[in-house]
Amino acid sequence: MSQSVKTGIIFLIAAAGISITFTFPPIPQDQQYLLFADKRSFWGIPNFGDVASNVPFSLVGVLGLLALGRHWKDKTRFTNRLEAVPFFFVFIGLILLGPCSTYFHLAPSNDTLVWDRLPMTLVFMAFFSTIIAERIHLKSGLVLLPVLLVVGGGSVIYWSVTESAGHGDLRAYALVQFLPILIIPVILILFKPKYTGGRYLIEVIAWYGLAKIFELLDHRIYALTLNLMSGHTAKHLAAALAVFGLVKYIRYRQKV
């Protein structure tokens, strides 16, 4: 299969995803989402489980930057140093996500949720750019990086503005969060790897998928664990393990 055909398949999936999403009416924020299961306070910190479980995000971000700083000049791990640029934004987004998500979980509301979602879009879009740059075309991935970052942040701002106006619309944010997760496995299948360690990228996707399941089962997991851990706390931990897969990918990959 030629490169142009493979790229065409990716464009078709993206176009179909966008088209299908916007056939639905605007999706407002479900206020039930903000009613998390674990509301316990410890040491004067409300919602302690969901708050404290954000620490690993910043920790993984720091570990990622350290790995990047150590290896980005190694041509067996980065045949072109510019490949490190999207990774840098992934890890910066993770460092920001820790305090931003903490701020949200201290007092969950639509207003604080904006600050939780903004750094998440930075991570999603930069990771997407990383895969494009490595598997499809380096220049395309780098050119798309700022575009994707603006689209990601813009989707959150658009939702916030429409929510404040009384007709909230999460469709664009839903695309930012889920379309890359749909497309990335297809890219990994269709395009040959430049580096070993592809299992770590699969690990990223698998742990993130598990995190989304934990999120949906927030109250049920809290009950099943006899109130020891909520699904949302488990979601944070699983998501942190997901992005730690990227740190391992940088540490252990080698040029094919």
VEXMILO-170135 format. One record per residue (C-alpha): residue number from 1; residue in three letters; x, y, z. Coordinates in Angstrom, 2 decimals. Example, Ala and Ser with C-alpha at 12.3 -4.5 7.8 and 13.67 -1.06 7.14 Angstrom:
2
+-----+------+---------+---------+---------+
: seq : type :       X :       Y :       Z :
+-----+------+---------+---------+---------+
:   1 :  Ala :   12.30 :   -4.50 :    7.80 :
:   2 :  Ser :   13.67 :   -1.06 :    7.14 :
+-----+------+---------+---------+---------+
***
This chain:
256
+-----+------+---------+---------+---------+
: seq : type :       X :       Y :       Z :
+-----+------+---------+---------+---------+
:   1 :  Met :    0.00 :    0.00 :    0.00 :
:   2 :  Ser :    1.46 :    3.36 :   -1.02 :
:   3 :  Gln :    2.14 :    6.25 :    1.35 :
:   4 :  Ser :   -0.54 :    8.36 :   -0.34 :
:   5 :  Val :   -3.18 :    5.65 :    0.09 :
:   6 :  Lys :   -2.30 :    5.21 :    3.76 :
:   7 :  Thr :   -2.46 :    8.96 :    4.32 :
:   8 :  Gly :   -5.78 :    9.06 :    2.47 :
:   9 :  Ile :   -7.20 :    6.46 :    4.87 :
:  10 :  Ile :   -6.20 :    8.64 :    7.82 :
:  11 :  Phe :   -7.86 :   11.68 :    6.24 :
:  12 :  Leu :  -11.04 :    9.69 :    5.57 :
:  13 :  Ile :  -11.23 :    8.50 :    9.18 :
:  14 :  Ala :  -10.69 :   12.04 :   10.44 :
:  15 :  Ala :  -13.29 :   13.48 :    8.05 :
:  16 :  Ala :  -15.80 :   10.78 :    8.98 :
:  17 :  Gly :  -15.23 :   11.34 :   12.69 :
:  18 :  Ile :  -15.70 :   15.09 :   12.38 :
:  19 :  Ser :  -18.76 :   14.76 :   10.15 :
:  20 :  Ile :  -20.48 :   12.22 :   12.38 :
:  21 :  Thr :  -19.77 :   14.23 :   15.53 :
:  22 :  Phe :  -21.37 :   17.37 :   14.15 :
:  23 :  Thr :  -24.50 :   15.53 :   13.01 :
:  24 :  Phe :  -25.38 :   15.42 :   16.71 :
:  25 :  Pro :  -26.94 :   18.46 :   18.40 :
:  26 :  Pro :  -24.77 :   20.53 :   20.79 :
:  27 :  Ile :  -23.78 :   18.56 :   23.90 :
:  28 :  Pro :  -23.90 :   20.55 :   27.17 :
:  29 :  Gln :  -21.82 :   19.59 :   30.18 :
:  30 :  Asp :  -23.62 :   16.99 :   32.28 :
:  31 :  Gln :  -23.65 :   18.45 :   35.78 :
:  32 :  Gln :  -23.80 :   14.93 :   37.23 :
:  33 :  Tyr :  -20.18 :   14.57 :   36.08 :
:  34 :  Leu :  -19.16 :   17.05 :   38.75 :
:  35 :  Leu :  -20.65 :   14.92 :   41.55 :
:  36 :  Phe :  -17.65 :   12.70 :   42.17 :
:  37 :  Ala :  -17.93 :    9.70 :   44.47 :
:  38 :  Asp :  -15.11 :   10.36 :   46.92 :
:  39 :  Lys :  -15.74 :   13.60 :   48.81 :
:  40 :  Arg :  -13.63 :   12.76 :   51.86 :
:  41 :  Ser :  -11.28 :   15.36 :   53.30 :
:  42 :  Phe :   -7.87 :   14.69 :   54.81 :
:  43 :  Trp :   -5.53 :   17.21 :   56.43 :
:  44 :  Gly :   -8.07 :   19.90 :   55.59 :
:  45 :  Ile :   -7.94 :   19.10 :   51.86 :
:  46 :  Pro :  -11.40 :   18.47 :   50.36 :
:  47 :  Asn :  -11.88 :   15.64 :   47.86 :
:  48 :  Phe :   -8.48 :   14.37 :   48.92 :
:  49 :  Gly :   -8.36 :   11.21 :   46.77 :
:  50 :  Asp :   -9.09 :   13.01 :   43.51 :
:  51 :  Val :   -6.80 :   15.89 :   44.47 :
:  52 :  Ala :   -3.77 :   13.88 :   45.60 :
:  53 :  Ser :   -3.95 :   11.50 :   42.64 :
:  54 :  Asn :   -3.01 :   14.41 :   40.34 :
:  55 :  Val :    0.54 :   14.50 :   41.70 :
:  56 :  Pro :    1.72 :   11.63 :   39.43 :
:  57 :  Phe :    0.91 :   13.69 :   36.33 :
:  58 :  Ser :    3.45 :   16.38 :   37.21 :
:  59 :  Leu :    5.92 :   13.74 :   38.35 :
:  60 :  Val :    5.69 :   11.89 :   35.03 :
:  61 :  Gly :    6.04 :   15.22 :   33.21 :
:  62 :  Val :    9.28 :   15.95 :   35.06 :
:  63 :  Leu :   10.58 :   12.42 :   34.40 :
:  64 :  Gly :    9.71 :   12.90 :   30.74 :
:  65 :  Leu :   11.64 :   16.15 :   30.46 :
:  66 :  Leu :   14.62 :   14.55 :   32.19 :
:  67 :  Ala :   14.54 :   11.62 :   29.75 :
:  68 :  Leu :   14.18 :   14.02 :   26.84 :
:  69 :  Gly :   17.08 :   16.15 :   28.07 :
:  70 :  Arg :   19.27 :   13.08 :   28.37 :
:  71 :  His :   18.44 :   11.41 :   25.06 :
:  72 :  Trp :   17.34 :   14.03 :   22.48 :
:  73 :  Lys :   20.89 :   14.35 :   21.10 :
:  74 :  Asp :   21.25 :   10.57 :   20.79 :
:  75 :  Lys :   20.80 :    9.72 :   17.11 :
:  76 :  Thr :   19.84 :    6.15 :   17.99 :
:  77 :  Arg :   16.76 :    7.55 :   19.75 :
:  78 :  Phe :   16.15 :   10.74 :   17.74 :
:  79 :  Thr :   17.42 :   10.59 :   14.18 :
:  80 :  Asn :   16.35 :   14.23 :   13.92 :
:  81 :  Arg :   16.44 :   16.37 :   17.05 :
:  82 :  Leu :   13.27 :   18.17 :   15.99 :
:  83 :  Glu :   11.39 :   14.95 :   16.77 :
:  84 :  Ala :   11.80 :   15.88 :   20.43 :
:  85 :  Val :    9.68 :   19.04 :   20.08 :
:  86 :  Pro :    6.20 :   17.42 :   20.33 :
:  87 :  Phe :    7.41 :   15.29 :   23.27 :
:  88 :  Phe :    8.46 :   18.50 :   25.03 :
:  89 :  Phe :    4.91 :   19.85 :   24.81 :
:  90 :  Val :    3.45 :   16.55 :   26.03 :
:  91 :  Phe :    5.56 :   16.69 :   29.17 :
:  92 :  Ile :    4.97 :   20.41 :   29.76 :
:  93 :  Gly :    1.25 :   19.70 :   29.50 :
:  94 :  Leu :    1.59 :   16.95 :   32.11 :
:  95 :  Ile :    3.47 :   19.21 :   34.51 :
:  96 :  Leu :    0.69 :   21.81 :   34.16 :
:  97 :  Leu :   -2.04 :   19.19 :   34.47 :
:  98 :  Gly :   -1.07 :   18.32 :   38.04 :
:  99 :  Pro :   -1.83 :   21.73 :   39.61 :
: 100 :  Cys :   -4.60 :   22.59 :   37.16 :
: 101 :  Ser :   -6.53 :   19.39 :   37.82 :
: 102 :  Thr :   -5.89 :   19.82 :   41.54 :
: 103 :  Tyr :   -7.48 :   23.27 :   41.33 :
: 104 :  Phe :  -10.53 :   21.77 :   39.65 :
: 105 :  His :  -10.95 :   18.92 :   42.11 :
: 106 :  Leu :  -10.69 :   21.18 :   45.14 :
: 107 :  Ala :  -13.97 :   22.78 :   44.06 :
: 108 :  Pro :  -15.50 :   21.06 :   41.00 :
: 109 :  Ser :  -17.51 :   23.41 :   38.78 :
: 110 :  Asn :  -17.75 :   24.39 :   35.13 :
: 111 :  Asp :  -15.46 :   27.34 :   35.77 :
: 112 :  Thr :  -12.68 :   25.27 :   37.34 :
: 113 :  Leu :  -13.18 :   22.44 :   34.83 :
: 114 :  Val :  -11.80 :   24.74 :   32.13 :
: 115 :  Trp :   -8.39 :   24.67 :   33.85 :
: 116 :  Asp :   -8.50 :   20.89 :   34.11 :
: 117 :  Arg :   -9.21 :   20.45 :   30.41 :
: 118 :  Leu :   -6.81 :   22.99 :   28.90 :
: 119 :  Pro :   -3.57 :   21.15 :   29.81 :
: 120 :  Met :   -5.20 :   17.84 :   28.85 :
: 121 :  Thr :   -5.70 :   19.11 :   25.30 :
: 122 :  Leu :   -2.02 :   20.10 :   25.27 :
: 123 :  Val :   -1.10 :   16.49 :   26.08 :
: 124 :  Phe :   -3.58 :   14.96 :   23.60 :
: 125 :  Met :   -2.61 :   17.16 :   20.67 :
: 126 :  Ala :    1.14 :   17.05 :   21.26 :
: 127 :  Phe :    1.02 :   13.24 :   21.48 :
: 128 :  Phe :   -0.93 :   13.14 :   18.22 :
: 129 :  Ser :    1.70 :   15.35 :   16.60 :
: 130 :  Thr :    4.42 :   13.04 :   17.91 :
: 131 :  Ile :    2.88 :   10.03 :   16.17 :
: 132 :  Ile :    2.37 :   11.94 :   12.91 :
: 133 :  Ala :    5.96 :   13.21 :   12.95 :
: 134 :  Glu :    7.47 :    9.79 :   13.62 :
: 135 :  Arg :    5.28 :    7.52 :   11.52 :
: 136 :  Ile :    3.98 :    9.65 :    8.63 :
: 137 :  His :    6.14 :   12.73 :    8.00 :
: 138 :  Leu :    8.33 :   14.77 :   10.34 :
: 139 :  Lys :    7.65 :   18.17 :    8.77 :
: 140 :  Ser :    3.89 :   17.53 :    8.68 :
: 141 :  Gly :    3.88 :   16.62 :   12.36 :
: 142 :  Leu :    5.82 :   19.75 :   13.29 :
: 143 :  Val :    3.68 :   22.04 :   11.11 :
: 144 :  Leu :    0.51 :   20.53 :   12.54 :
: 145 :  Leu :    1.73 :   20.84 :   16.15 :
: 146 :  Pro :    0.81 :   24.53 :   16.69 :
: 147 :  Val :   -2.41 :   24.06 :   14.72 :
: 148 :  Leu :   -3.43 :   21.09 :   16.86 :
: 149 :  Leu :   -2.53 :   22.92 :   20.07 :
: 150 :  Val :   -4.69 :   25.91 :   19.07 :
: 151 :  Val :   -7.56 :   23.63 :   18.07 :
: 152 :  Gly :   -7.28 :   21.74 :   21.35 :
: 153 :  Gly :   -7.25 :   24.82 :   23.54 :
: 154 :  Gly :   -9.90 :   26.46 :   21.36 :
: 155 :  Ser :  -12.25 :   23.51 :   21.87 :
: 156 :  Val :  -12.17 :   24.06 :   25.63 :
: 157 :  Ile :  -12.66 :   27.81 :   25.34 :
: 158 :  Tyr :  -15.52 :   27.30 :   22.89 :
: 159 :  Trp :  -17.21 :   24.89 :   25.30 :
: 160 :  Ser :  -16.73 :   27.30 :   28.22 :
: 161 :  Val :  -18.15 :   30.27 :   26.31 :
: 162 :  Thr :  -21.16 :   28.33 :   25.05 :
: 163 :  Glu :  -21.75 :   26.81 :   28.50 :
: 164 :  Ser :  -21.73 :   30.27 :   30.08 :
: 165 :  Ala :  -24.19 :   31.46 :   27.43 :
: 166 :  Gly :  -26.59 :   28.66 :   28.36 :
: 167 :  His :  -26.11 :   26.43 :   25.30 :
: 168 :  Gly :  -22.99 :   24.43 :   26.09 :
: 169 :  Asp :  -21.39 :   22.45 :   23.29 :
: 170 :  Leu :  -18.80 :   19.76 :   24.03 :
: 171 :  Arg :  -18.63 :   18.34 :   20.51 :
: 172 :  Ala :  -15.33 :   19.96 :   19.56 :
: 173 :  Tyr :  -13.70 :   18.94 :   22.84 :
: 174 :  Ala :  -14.99 :   15.39 :   22.39 :
: 175 :  Leu :  -13.25 :   15.27 :   19.01 :
: 176 :  Val :  -10.00 :   16.56 :   20.49 :
: 177 :  Gln :  -10.10 :   13.89 :   23.18 :
: 178 :  Phe :  -11.27 :   10.86 :   21.22 :
: 179 :  Leu :  -10.39 :   11.32 :   17.52 :
: 180 :  Pro :   -6.61 :   10.99 :   18.08 :
: 181 :  Ile :   -7.19 :    7.83 :   20.13 :
: 182 :  Leu :   -9.16 :    6.44 :   17.18 :
: 183 :  Ile :   -6.61 :    7.47 :   14.54 :
: 184 :  Ile :   -3.33 :    6.72 :   16.34 :
: 185 :  Pro :   -3.75 :    2.91 :   16.39 :
: 186 :  Val :   -4.51 :    3.03 :   12.65 :
: 187 :  Ile :   -1.32 :    5.02 :   12.04 :
: 188 :  Leu :    0.67 :    2.52 :   14.11 :
: 189 :  Ile :   -0.71 :   -0.33 :   12.00 :
: 190 :  Leu :   -0.34 :    1.27 :    8.58 :
: 191 :  Phe :    3.02 :    3.04 :    8.88 :
: 192 :  Lys :    6.34 :    1.35 :    9.63 :
: 193 :  Pro :    8.09 :    2.34 :   12.87 :
: 194 :  Lys :   11.36 :    4.25 :   12.85 :
: 195 :  Tyr :   12.18 :    3.01 :   16.34 :
: 196 :  Thr :   11.78 :   -0.07 :   18.49 :
: 197 :  Gly :    9.62 :    0.12 :   21.60 :
: 198 :  Gly :    6.25 :    0.25 :   19.88 :
: 199 :  Arg :    4.83 :   -1.81 :   22.75 :
: 200 :  Tyr :    5.15 :    1.27 :   24.95 :
: 201 :  Leu :    2.88 :    3.21 :   22.60 :
: 202 :  Ile :    0.34 :    0.38 :   22.81 :
: 203 :  Glu :    0.72 :    0.60 :   26.57 :
: 204 :  Val :   -0.17 :    4.30 :   26.42 :
: 205 :  Ile :   -3.39 :    3.57 :   24.54 :
: 206 :  Ala :   -4.33 :    0.58 :   26.72 :
: 207 :  Trp :   -3.86 :    2.39 :   30.02 :
: 208 :  Tyr :   -5.74 :    5.42 :   28.73 :
: 209 :  Gly :   -8.64 :    3.22 :   27.64 :
: 210 :  Leu :   -8.71 :    1.67 :   31.10 :
: 211 :  Ala :   -8.64 :    5.15 :   32.64 :
: 212 :  Lys :  -11.76 :    6.12 :   30.70 :
: 213 :  Ile :  -13.53 :    2.98 :   31.95 :
: 214 :  Phe :  -12.57 :    3.83 :   35.54 :
: 215 :  Glu :  -13.94 :    7.34 :   35.00 :
: 216 :  Leu :  -17.30 :    6.01 :   33.88 :
: 217 :  Leu :  -17.47 :    3.66 :   36.88 :
: 218 :  Asp :  -16.52 :    6.27 :   39.47 :
: 219 :  His :  -19.28 :    5.55 :   42.00 :
: 220 :  Arg :  -19.44 :    1.81 :   41.34 :
: 221 :  Ile :  -15.71 :    1.31 :   41.94 :
: 222 :  Tyr :  -15.95 :    3.40 :   45.10 :
: 223 :  Ala :  -18.65 :    1.05 :   46.39 :
: 224 :  Leu :  -16.87 :   -2.14 :   45.25 :
: 225 :  Thr :  -13.66 :   -1.10 :   47.04 :
: 226 :  Leu :  -15.63 :   -0.38 :   50.23 :
: 227 :  Asn :  -14.95 :    3.34 :   49.83 :
: 228 :  Leu :  -11.18 :    2.87 :   49.67 :
: 229 :  Met :  -10.75 :    4.32 :   46.17 :
: 230 :  Ser :  -13.12 :    5.92 :   43.69 :
: 231 :  Gly :  -13.15 :    5.26 :   39.98 :
: 232 :  His :  -12.05 :    8.83 :   39.30 :
: 233 :  Thr :   -9.00 :    8.46 :   41.53 :
: 234 :  Ala :   -8.20 :    5.19 :   39.75 :
: 235 :  Lys :   -8.64 :    7.04 :   36.45 :
: 236 :  His :   -5.94 :    9.55 :   37.40 :
: 237 :  Leu :   -3.52 :    6.77 :   38.36 :
: 238 :  Ala :   -4.18 :    4.78 :   35.17 :
: 239 :  Ala :   -3.80 :    7.90 :   33.01 :
: 240 :  Ala :   -0.48 :    8.69 :   34.70 :
: 241 :  Leu :    0.69 :    5.14 :   33.96 :
: 242 :  Ala :   -0.40 :    5.69 :   30.35 :
: 243 :  Val :    1.84 :    8.70 :   29.82 :
: 244 :  Phe :    4.66 :    7.04 :   31.75 :
: 245 :  Gly :    4.71 :    4.69 :   28.76 :
: 246 :  Leu :    6.04 :    7.63 :   26.73 :
: 247 :  Val :    8.88 :    8.12 :   29.20 :
: 248 :  Lys :    9.83 :    4.46 :   28.81 :
: 249 :  Tyr :    9.52 :    4.79 :   25.03 :
: 250 :  Ile :   12.12 :    7.56 :   25.02 :
: 251 :  Arg :   14.41 :    5.73 :   27.43 :
: 252 :  Tyr :   14.51 :    2.37 :   25.69 :
: 253 :  Arg :   13.76 :    2.85 :   22.01 :
: 254 :  Gln :   16.41 :    2.39 :   19.33 :
: 255 :  Lys :   16.54 :    3.25 :   15.66 :
: 256 :  Val :   15.20 :    0.38 :   13.53 :
+-----+------+---------+---------+---------+
***
